[in-house]
Amino acid sequence: HAPSALNFGSRAKPSMQQTGARLTGRAVVPAKEHQRSHSVWRGPYGSIVTAVVRTEDGCVAGAYVVTGGIG
Protein backbone atom coordinates (compact mmCIF):
# COMPACT_ATOMS: atom_id res chain seq x y z
CA HIS A 1 0.00 0.00 0.00
CA ALA A 2 1.14 3.55 -0.74
CA PRO A 3 1.69 5.86 2.26
CA SER A 4 -1.47 7.50 3.54
CA ALA A 5 0.24 10.79 4.45
CA LEU A 6 3.17 12.61 2.91
CA ASN A 7 4.75 15.80 4.26
CA PHE A 8 6.80 17.96 1.91
CA GLY A 9 7.91 21.01 3.86
CA SER A 10 9.17 22.77 0.74
CA ARG A 11 5.77 22.32 -0.92
CA ALA A 12 7.36 20.14 -3.61
CA LYS A 13 4.77 17.80 -5.08
CA PRO A 14 6.12 14.27 -5.47
CA SER A 15 5.41 11.74 -8.15
CA MET A 16 5.16 8.31 -6.51
CA GLN A 17 5.23 4.86 -8.09
CA GLN A 18 4.74 1.45 -6.53
CA THR A 19 6.08 -1.77 -8.02
CA GLY A 20 5.28 -4.75 -5.81
CA ALA A 21 6.64 -3.96 -2.35
CA ARG A 22 8.88 -1.15 -3.66
CA LEU A 23 7.76 2.47 -3.46
CA THR A 24 9.78 5.17 -5.22
CA GLY A 25 9.24 8.88 -5.53
CA ARG A 26 10.66 12.05 -6.95
CA ALA A 27 10.12 15.68 -6.04
CA VAL A 28 11.74 18.58 -7.88
CA VAL A 29 12.76 21.47 -5.63
CA PRO A 30 13.98 24.74 -7.20
CA ALA A 31 17.68 25.49 -6.51
CA LYS A 32 16.74 28.77 -4.82
CA GLU A 33 15.09 26.77 -2.01
CA HIS A 34 18.52 25.37 -1.06
CA GLN A 35 19.93 28.90 -0.87
CA ARG A 36 17.28 30.35 1.44
CA SER A 37 18.55 32.28 4.45
CA HIS A 38 17.88 30.53 7.76
CA SER A 39 19.37 33.17 10.05
CA VAL A 40 20.56 36.78 10.06
CA TRP A 41 23.86 35.54 11.55
CA ARG A 42 24.58 32.80 9.07
CA GLY A 43 24.36 32.28 5.34
CA PRO A 44 22.32 29.57 3.60
CA TYR A 45 23.42 26.02 4.36
CA GLY A 46 21.26 23.83 2.13
CA SER A 47 18.38 21.47 2.72
CA ILE A 48 17.88 18.27 4.69
CA VAL A 49 15.77 15.71 2.85
CA THR A 50 14.18 13.08 5.10
CA ALA A 51 12.18 9.95 4.44
CA VAL A 52 10.31 7.93 7.05
CA VAL A 53 8.40 4.75 6.26
CA ARG A 54 6.10 2.53 8.28
CA THR A 55 5.17 -0.99 7.24
CA GLU A 56 1.70 -2.45 7.65
CA ASP A 57 2.89 -4.37 10.73
CA GLY A 58 4.20 -1.17 12.37
CA CYS A 59 7.96 -1.33 11.72
CA VAL A 60 9.51 2.09 11.09
CA ALA A 61 12.71 3.16 9.31
CA GLY A 62 14.10 6.49 8.22
CA ALA A 63 16.96 8.11 6.35
CA TYR A 64 18.20 11.60 5.58
CA VAL A 65 20.57 13.34 3.21
CA VAL A 66 21.88 16.91 3.18
CA THR A 67 21.86 18.56 -0.22
CA GLY A 68 22.67 21.90 -1.76
CA GLY A 69 25.04 23.10 0.94
CA ILE A 70 26.66 21.61 4.05
CA GLY A 71 27.88 18.02 4.02
C-alpha positions as CSV (number, residue, x, y, z in Angstrom):
1,H,0.0,0.0,0.0
2,A,1.1,3.5,-0.7
3,P,1.7,5.9,2.3
4,S,-1.5,7.5,3.5
5,A,0.2,10.8,4.5
6,L,3.2,12.6,2.9
7,N,4.7,15.8,4.3
8,F,6.8,18.0,1.9
9,G,7.9,21.0,3.9
10,S,9.2,22.8,0.7
11,R,5.8,22.3,-0.9
12,A,7.4,20.1,-3.6
13,K,4.8,17.8,-5.1
14,P,6.1,14.3,-5.5
15,S,5.4,11.7,-8.1
16,M,5.2,8.3,-6.5
17,Q,5.2,4.9,-8.1
18,Q,4.7,1.5,-6.5
19,T,6.1,-1.8,-8.0
20,G,5.3,-4.7,-5.8
21,A,6.6,-4.0,-2.3
22,R,8.9,-1.2,-3.7
23,L,7.8,2.5,-3.5
24,T,9.8,5.2,-5.2
25,G,9.2,8.9,-5.5
26,R,10.7,12.0,-7.0
27,A,10.1,15.7,-6.0
28,V,11.7,18.6,-7.9
29,V,12.8,21.5,-5.6
30,P,14.0,24.7,-7.2
31,A,17.7,25.5,-6.5
32,K,16.7,28.8,-4.8
33,E,15.1,26.8,-2.0
34,H,18.5,25.4,-1.1
35,Q,19.9,28.9,-0.9
36,R,17.3,30.3,1.4
37,S,18.6,32.3,4.5
38,H,17.9,30.5,7.8
39,S,19.4,33.2,10.0
40,V,20.6,36.8,10.1
41,W,23.9,35.5,11.6
42,R,24.6,32.8,9.1
43,G,24.4,32.3,5.3
44,P,22.3,29.6,3.6
45,Y,23.4,26.0,4.4
46,G,21.3,23.8,2.1
47,S,18.4,21.5,2.7
48,I,17.9,18.3,4.7
49,V,15.8,15.7,2.8
50,T,14.2,13.1,5.1
51,A,12.2,9.9,4.4
52,V,10.3,7.9,7.0
53,V,8.4,4.7,6.3
54,R,6.1,2.5,8.3
55,T,5.2,-1.0,7.2
56,E,1.7,-2.5,7.7
57,D,2.9,-4.4,10.7
58,G,4.2,-1.2,12.4
59,C,8.0,-1.3,11.7
60,V,9.5,2.1,11.1
61,A,12.7,3.2,9.3
62,G,14.1,6.5,8.2
63,A,17.0,8.1,6.4
64,Y,18.2,11.6,5.6
65,V,20.6,13.3,3.2
66,V,21.9,16.9,3.2
67,T,21.9,18.6,-0.2
68,G,22.7,21.9,-1.8
69,G,25.0,23.1,0.9
70,I,26.7,21.6,4.0
71,G,27.9,18.0,4.0
